[in-house]
């Protein structure tokens, strides 16, 4: 007599192994509590003592399932004969976990199906376990390429929709990338593929404390391509590294390092009196780099503005021992005395430029978010201009290439405020392939960084 699907020979269901259990728990936290996978997973792995190959497997399952949710849901919906929103949310996360293993890993089909079915029986009952078994066996009947051929939009009629489906990204995001690439829209496939890849961890060595070369030697990393402070890690949990724990290094994308550095290199009209401002400081990575550079200069000090108390705490932690003052106020109504030489507006944005590092973000963001954020960005930039002395500079930056959050905001500022656009490219030297200027747009497929945008404005 054969064993019923998903049930062991002893009649007891076997729960998920530690790696799959960790992935499933994070998926539930993302779905139920709007958790961030890249924050929740490392903490959970440390808490449960999961390391080595199990940690690597849990990471692949968690981030991969979050990234490919749209593609997985299309396949699950077809295989189940019903819309994913008509499937119990817990069961749906289990199906996503199983489907990801079948379509995008080398896990044996039997292991991917049986472990998921077993857990469905534990969470629900034999009927639901049977449902999961049937859906996953249907999915296992084809590979990813065959499912894409079946379900993707027609490539000739809708090339952007097809590329978005293949690389598991919402169509509206793919369209915004194509718009930002402009004449180079032929690179869209490469850009989407880079967002679907597993990015290296970037560290920033704190200036005046540690060189990039010394940091690379200590953590078995590689010195970065562009930023004089950048180090690339091959893998592992950066939070466990001694230089990071000691505050001698921070986890920070190389593009963000270049933005902070660019503010200090922008050409002023008149002397630098040392009044620097970070108007949107949380969580404090760029602020810490600015503070370290200010400390090297000697006379400069950074005022950091962050209205959110939790994020302000992160800024204080990241800048401990540096010439940085943290203020818990709204940057649009800070009450600060005007006259700053250098002002950074690293504005809240959709974060579309960091999708590779925030795996669930592509499905959490919606087109309706853009106008609301653009309004906030315009208001923050207006406040920054008012706080900057004549001859001083404002560097406006976003971790998004969406035109409504980048060149659209800058064009509005040039119309409304007494500012002149400077060529930002020299401040990003030695980065190449920066386009015609005057702004800078970094790209993950081209520069290996997040898709940071930066524009420098001088106040008249």
C-alpha positions as CSV (number, residue, x, y, z in Angstrom):
1,X,0.0,0.0,0.0
2,X,1.5,3.4,-1.0
3,X,1.9,6.2,1.4
4,X,-0.6,9.1,1.1
5,X,0.9,12.3,-0.4
6,X,2.8,14.3,2.1
7,X,2.6,11.7,4.9
8,X,5.5,9.8,6.3
9,X,5.3,6.0,6.7
10,X,4.9,6.4,10.4
11,X,1.7,8.5,9.9
12,X,3.2,11.7,11.2
13,X,4.0,14.7,9.1
14,X,7.5,15.9,9.0
15,X,7.9,19.7,9.5
16,X,10.1,21.8,7.3
17,X,13.9,21.6,7.9
18,X,15.5,24.7,9.5
19,X,16.5,26.4,6.2
20,X,13.0,26.0,4.6
21,X,11.3,26.9,7.9
22,X,13.3,30.1,8.1
23,X,12.4,31.0,4.5
24,X,8.8,30.3,5.1
25,X,8.7,32.3,8.3
26,X,10.2,35.3,6.6
27,X,7.8,35.0,3.7
28,X,4.9,35.1,6.2
29,X,6.4,38.1,7.9
30,X,6.7,39.9,4.6
31,X,3.1,39.1,3.6
32,X,1.5,39.7,7.0
33,X,3.6,42.4,8.6
34,X,5.2,44.2,5.7
35,X,8.6,43.1,7.0
36,X,11.7,43.7,4.9
37,X,13.2,40.3,4.0
38,X,16.8,41.6,3.9
39,X,16.4,42.7,7.6
40,X,14.2,39.9,8.9
41,X,16.2,37.0,7.5
42,X,19.7,37.7,8.9
43,X,18.2,38.4,12.3
44,X,16.2,35.1,12.2
45,X,19.3,33.1,11.1
46,X,21.3,34.5,13.9
47,X,18.5,33.8,16.4
48,X,18.2,30.2,15.3
49,X,21.9,29.5,14.9
50,X,21.5,28.6,11.2
51,X,24.8,29.0,9.4
52,X,26.9,27.6,6.5
53,X,25.1,25.8,3.7
54,X,21.7,25.9,5.5
55,X,22.0,29.7,5.8
56,X,22.9,30.0,2.2
57,X,20.0,27.8,1.2
58,X,17.5,29.8,3.4
59,X,18.8,33.0,1.8
60,X,18.4,31.7,-1.7
61,X,14.9,30.5,-1.0
62,X,13.8,33.6,0.8
63,X,15.2,36.3,-1.5
64,X,14.5,34.3,-4.7
65,X,10.9,33.6,-3.8
66,X,10.3,37.3,-2.9
67,X,11.9,38.5,-6.1
68,X,10.0,36.2,-8.4
69,X,6.6,36.4,-6.7
70,X,4.8,37.8,-9.7
71,X,6.0,35.0,-12.0
72,X,5.4,32.4,-9.4
73,X,1.8,33.6,-8.8
74,X,1.1,33.5,-12.5
75,X,2.3,29.9,-12.7
76,X,0.5,28.9,-9.4
77,X,-2.7,30.5,-10.6
78,X,-2.6,28.6,-13.9
79,X,-1.8,25.3,-12.2
80,X,-4.4,25.8,-9.5
81,X,-7.1,26.9,-11.9
82,X,-7.9,29.9,-9.7
83,X,-6.6,33.4,-9.0
84,X,-3.9,33.5,-6.3
85,X,-5.9,36.0,-4.3
86,X,-8.5,33.2,-3.9
87,X,-5.9,30.9,-2.2
88,X,-5.4,31.1,1.6
89,X,-2.4,33.5,2.2
90,X,-0.5,30.9,4.3
91,X,-1.1,28.2,1.7
92,X,0.0,30.7,-1.1
93,X,3.3,31.4,0.6
94,X,3.9,27.6,0.9
95,X,3.1,27.2,-2.8
96,X,5.4,30.0,-3.7
97,X,8.2,28.4,-1.7
98,X,7.6,25.1,-3.4
99,X,7.2,26.5,-6.9
100,X,10.4,28.5,-6.6
101,X,12.4,25.4,-5.7
102,X,10.9,23.6,-8.8
103,X,11.5,26.4,-11.3
104,X,14.6,28.2,-10.2
105,X,16.8,25.8,-8.1
106,X,18.4,22.4,-8.5
107,X,16.4,20.9,-5.6
108,X,15.0,17.5,-6.6
109,X,11.4,17.6,-7.6
110,X,10.4,15.0,-5.0
111,X,12.1,17.0,-2.2
112,X,10.5,20.3,-3.3
113,X,7.0,18.8,-3.4
114,X,7.1,16.5,-0.4
115,X,8.5,19.1,2.1
116,X,5.9,21.6,1.0
117,X,3.0,19.1,1.1
118,X,4.1,17.9,4.6
119,X,4.0,21.5,5.9
120,X,0.6,22.2,4.3
121,X,-0.7,19.2,6.2
122,X,0.7,20.5,9.5
123,X,-0.6,24.0,8.9
124,X,-4.1,22.9,7.6
125,X,-5.3,19.3,6.9
126,X,-5.0,16.5,4.4
127,X,-7.4,18.1,1.9
128,X,-5.2,21.2,1.7
129,X,-2.1,19.1,1.5
130,X,-3.6,17.2,-1.4
131,X,-4.4,20.5,-3.1
132,X,-0.7,21.6,-2.7
133,X,0.5,18.3,-4.0
134,X,-1.6,18.6,-7.1
135,X,-0.6,22.1,-7.9
136,X,3.1,21.5,-7.4
137,X,3.0,18.3,-9.5
138,X,1.4,20.3,-12.3
139,X,4.1,23.0,-12.0
140,X,6.8,20.3,-12.0
141,X,5.6,19.1,-15.3
142,X,7.3,22.0,-17.1
143,X,10.4,24.0,-16.6
144,X,10.5,27.8,-16.2
145,X,11.1,28.4,-19.9
146,X,8.0,26.4,-20.9
147,X,5.9,28.3,-18.4
148,X,7.2,31.6,-19.7
149,X,6.3,30.6,-23.2
150,X,2.8,29.7,-22.1
151,X,2.0,32.7,-19.8
152,X,4.2,35.7,-20.8
153,X,2.8,38.5,-23.0
154,X,3.6,38.2,-26.7
155,X,7.2,39.4,-27.2
156,X,6.6,41.1,-30.5
157,X,3.5,42.9,-29.5
158,X,4.6,43.8,-26.0
159,X,8.4,43.6,-25.6
160,X,8.5,45.5,-22.3
161,X,5.7,43.3,-20.8
162,X,7.5,40.2,-22.0
163,X,10.8,41.3,-20.5
164,X,9.1,42.2,-17.2
165,X,7.5,38.8,-17.0
166,X,10.7,36.9,-17.8
167,X,12.6,38.8,-15.2
168,X,9.8,38.7,-12.6
169,X,9.2,42.5,-12.3
170,X,6.0,44.5,-12.6
171,X,5.4,45.9,-16.0
172,X,5.0,49.5,-14.8
173,X,8.5,49.3,-13.2
174,X,10.0,47.9,-16.4
175,X,8.3,50.7,-18.4
176,X,9.8,53.3,-16.0
177,X,13.3,51.8,-16.5
178,X,12.8,51.9,-20.3
179,X,11.8,55.6,-20.1
180,X,14.8,56.5,-17.9
181,X,17.2,54.6,-20.3
182,X,15.8,56.7,-23.2
183,X,17.9,56.2,-26.3
184,X,19.6,53.2,-24.5
185,X,16.3,51.4,-23.9
186,X,17.9,48.4,-25.7
187,X,19.7,47.8,-22.4
188,X,16.4,47.1,-20.6
189,X,16.9,43.3,-20.6
190,X,20.3,43.7,-19.1
191,X,19.0,46.1,-16.5
192,X,16.1,43.8,-15.5
193,X,18.5,40.8,-15.4
194,X,20.8,42.7,-13.0
195,X,17.8,43.5,-10.7
196,X,17.1,39.7,-10.7
197,X,20.6,38.8,-9.8
198,X,22.2,38.3,-6.3
199,X,24.2,41.5,-5.6
200,X,27.5,41.5,-3.8
201,X,27.5,43.1,-0.3
202,X,29.3,46.5,-0.4
203,X,31.1,47.9,2.6
204,X,32.4,51.4,3.2
205,X,35.6,51.9,5.1
206,X,35.4,54.9,7.4
207,X,37.7,57.6,6.2
208,X,40.4,58.5,8.8
209,X,40.0,55.1,10.5
210,X,40.5,52.4,7.9
211,X,41.5,52.3,4.3
212,X,39.7,50.2,1.7
213,X,42.8,48.1,1.2
214,X,43.1,47.4,4.9
215,X,39.4,46.6,5.2
216,X,39.5,44.2,2.2
217,X,42.4,42.4,3.8
218,X,40.6,42.0,7.1
219,X,37.3,40.7,5.6
220,X,38.7,38.8,2.7
221,X,37.1,41.2,0.3
222,X,37.9,43.1,-2.9
223,X,38.5,46.8,-3.2
224,X,35.7,48.6,-5.1
225,X,35.9,49.9,-8.6
226,X,35.0,53.6,-8.0
227,X,34.6,54.7,-4.5
228,X,37.9,55.1,-2.5
229,X,36.1,53.6,0.5
230,X,34.3,50.6,-1.1
231,X,35.0,46.9,-0.5
232,X,33.0,44.1,-2.1
233,X,32.3,40.9,0.0
234,X,31.9,37.5,-1.6
235,X,29.2,36.5,0.9
236,X,28.4,35.9,4.6
237,X,26.7,38.0,7.2
238,X,28.4,41.4,7.2
239,X,26.9,42.2,10.7
240,X,29.3,39.6,12.1
241,X,32.5,41.2,10.8
242,X,34.8,42.8,13.3
243,X,35.3,46.1,11.4
244,X,31.5,46.5,11.1
245,X,30.8,45.7,14.7
246,X,33.5,48.2,15.8
247,X,32.1,51.0,13.6
248,X,35.2,51.1,11.4
249,X,33.1,50.1,8.4
250,X,29.4,50.3,7.3
251,X,27.3,48.2,5.0
252,X,26.7,50.7,2.2
253,X,26.2,50.3,-1.6
254,X,29.1,51.9,-3.6
255,X,26.6,54.2,-5.4
256,X,25.5,55.7,-2.0
257,X,29.1,56.2,-1.1
258,X,29.7,58.1,-4.4
259,X,26.7,60.3,-3.7
260,X,27.9,61.4,-0.2
261,X,31.4,61.9,-1.6
262,X,30.1,64.0,-4.5
263,X,28.5,66.5,-2.1
264,X,32.0,67.2,-0.6
265,X,33.6,67.6,-4.0
266,X,31.0,69.9,-5.6
267,X,32.5,73.4,-6.4
268,X,31.3,76.2,-4.2
269,X,31.2,79.9,-5.0
270,X,33.1,81.3,-2.1
271,X,34.7,79.6,0.9
272,X,33.5,76.4,2.7
273,X,32.7,77.5,6.2
274,X,32.1,74.0,7.3
275,X,28.3,74.1,7.7
276,X,27.0,70.9,6.0
277,X,23.4,69.6,6.2
278,X,21.9,66.2,5.5
279,X,18.2,67.0,5.2
280,X,17.0,63.3,5.0
281,X,19.5,61.5,7.1
282,X,17.9,58.2,8.2
283,X,19.2,55.5,8.5
284,X,22.5,57.4,8.5
285,X,24.9,55.6,6.0
286,X,25.6,58.7,3.9
287,X,25.6,60.9,7.1
288,X,28.3,58.7,8.6
289,X,30.5,59.1,5.5
290,X,29.9,62.8,5.5
291,X,30.7,63.0,9.1
292,X,34.0,61.1,8.7
293,X,35.0,63.4,5.8
294,X,34.0,66.4,7.8
295,X,36.2,65.1,10.7
296,X,39.1,64.8,8.2
297,X,38.6,68.3,7.1
298,X,38.7,69.5,10.7
299,X,36.5,72.5,10.7
300,X,33.3,71.1,9.1
301,X,30.3,69.8,11.0
302,X,27.2,68.0,9.8
303,X,23.6,68.7,10.8
304,X,21.5,65.6,10.3
305,X,17.7,65.9,10.1
306,X,15.5,62.9,10.5
307,X,11.9,63.1,11.7
308,X,11.4,59.4,12.4
309,X,12.6,58.6,15.9
310,X,13.7,55.0,15.1
311,X,15.6,56.1,12.0
312,X,17.1,59.0,14.0
313,X,18.5,56.4,16.5
314,X,20.2,54.6,13.6
315,X,21.7,57.9,12.5
316,X,23.1,58.5,16.0
317,X,24.5,55.0,16.2
318,X,26.1,55.2,12.8
319,X,27.7,58.6,13.5
320,X,28.8,58.1,17.1
321,X,32.1,59.9,17.7
322,X,31.8,62.0,14.5
323,X,31.1,65.8,14.2
324,X,27.4,65.2,13.5
325,X,24.4,66.7,15.3
326,X,21.1,64.8,14.8
327,X,17.8,66.7,14.9
328,X,14.4,65.0,15.1
329,X,12.5,67.4,12.9
330,X,10.8,67.5,9.5
331,X,13.2,68.7,6.9
332,X,10.4,70.8,5.3
333,X,10.0,72.8,8.5
334,X,13.3,72.3,10.3
335,X,13.5,75.8,12.0
336,X,17.2,75.8,11.1
337,X,19.2,79.0,10.4
338,X,19.9,79.4,6.7
339,X,23.5,79.7,5.5
340,X,24.7,76.1,4.9
341,X,27.5,75.6,2.4
342,X,26.6,72.0,1.3
343,X,23.2,70.4,1.6
344,X,22.4,66.8,0.7
345,X,18.8,65.9,-0.1
346,X,18.7,62.1,-0.3
347,X,15.0,62.2,-0.7
348,X,12.5,59.4,0.2
349,X,11.6,57.7,-3.0
350,X,10.2,54.5,-4.5
351,X,13.5,52.8,-4.1
352,X,13.3,51.3,-7.6
353,X,17.0,51.6,-7.9
354,X,17.7,49.1,-5.2
355,X,15.3,46.3,-6.1
356,X,18.1,43.8,-6.2
357,X,18.8,44.5,-2.5
358,X,15.1,44.7,-1.4
359,X,13.6,41.6,-2.9
360,X,10.0,42.2,-2.0
361,X,9.9,45.9,-2.8
362,X,9.0,45.5,-6.5
363,X,5.7,43.9,-5.6
364,X,5.0,46.3,-2.6
365,X,5.4,49.5,-4.6
366,X,2.5,50.8,-6.7
367,X,2.4,53.4,-9.5
368,X,0.2,55.6,-7.2
369,X,3.2,55.9,-4.8
370,X,5.1,58.1,-7.3
371,X,3.0,61.3,-7.3
372,X,2.8,61.3,-3.5
373,X,6.6,60.9,-3.2
374,X,7.3,63.4,-5.9
375,X,5.3,66.1,-4.0
376,X,7.4,65.3,-0.9
377,X,10.6,65.5,-2.9
378,X,9.7,68.9,-4.4
379,X,9.0,70.2,-0.9
380,X,12.2,68.9,0.6
381,X,14.3,70.3,-2.3
382,X,12.6,73.7,-1.9
383,X,13.5,73.7,1.8
384,X,17.1,72.7,1.0
385,X,17.5,75.6,-1.4
386,X,16.1,78.0,1.2
387,X,18.6,76.8,3.8
388,X,21.6,77.1,1.5
389,X,23.7,80.2,1.3
390,X,24.2,82.0,-2.1
391,X,27.1,80.2,-3.8
392,X,26.4,77.0,-1.8
393,X,25.3,73.8,-3.3
394,X,22.5,71.3,-3.0
395,X,22.9,67.8,-4.1
396,X,19.6,66.1,-4.8
397,X,19.7,62.3,-4.9
398,X,17.3,59.4,-5.1
399,X,17.7,55.7,-5.2
400,X,15.3,55.6,-8.1
401,X,15.7,56.2,-11.8
402,X,12.0,57.0,-12.3
403,X,11.9,60.2,-14.4
404,X,9.1,61.7,-12.1
405,X,11.5,61.4,-9.1
406,X,14.7,62.5,-10.9
407,X,14.9,64.9,-13.8
408,X,11.3,65.9,-13.3
409,X,12.0,67.1,-9.8
410,X,15.2,68.9,-10.9
411,X,13.5,70.6,-13.8
412,X,10.7,71.9,-11.4
413,X,13.4,73.3,-9.1
414,X,15.2,75.1,-11.9
415,X,11.9,76.8,-12.8
416,X,10.8,77.7,-9.3
417,X,14.0,78.5,-7.4
418,X,17.1,80.6,-7.7
419,X,19.4,77.7,-8.6
420,X,21.7,76.7,-11.5
421,X,22.4,73.2,-12.5
422,X,26.1,72.2,-12.3
423,X,27.8,69.4,-14.1
424,X,27.7,66.6,-11.5
425,X,29.9,64.2,-13.4
426,X,33.3,65.5,-12.3
427,X,32.3,64.8,-8.6
428,X,31.8,61.1,-9.6
429,X,35.2,60.7,-11.1
430,X,36.5,58.0,-11.9
431,X,33.1,56.5,-12.8
432,X,32.6,56.2,-16.6
433,X,29.6,55.9,-18.9
434,X,27.7,58.7,-17.1
435,X,26.0,60.1,-20.2
436,X,25.7,63.7,-21.3
437,X,25.0,65.3,-17.9
438,X,24.6,67.5,-16.1
439,X,23.1,65.0,-13.8
440,X,24.4,61.5,-13.0
441,X,22.5,58.2,-13.3
442,X,24.2,55.1,-12.1
443,X,23.0,51.7,-13.2
444,X,23.4,48.2,-11.7
445,X,24.0,46.5,-15.1
446,X,26.6,49.1,-16.0
447,X,28.3,50.2,-12.8
448,X,27.5,47.4,-10.4
449,X,25.8,49.9,-8.0
450,X,22.3,50.7,-7.1
451,X,20.6,52.9,-9.6
452,X,21.4,56.2,-7.8
453,X,20.5,59.5,-9.4
454,X,22.3,62.7,-8.4
455,X,22.0,66.4,-9.5
456,X,24.0,69.3,-8.2
457,X,22.4,72.7,-7.9
458,X,24.2,76.0,-7.0
459,X,22.1,78.6,-5.2
460,X,22.3,82.0,-6.9
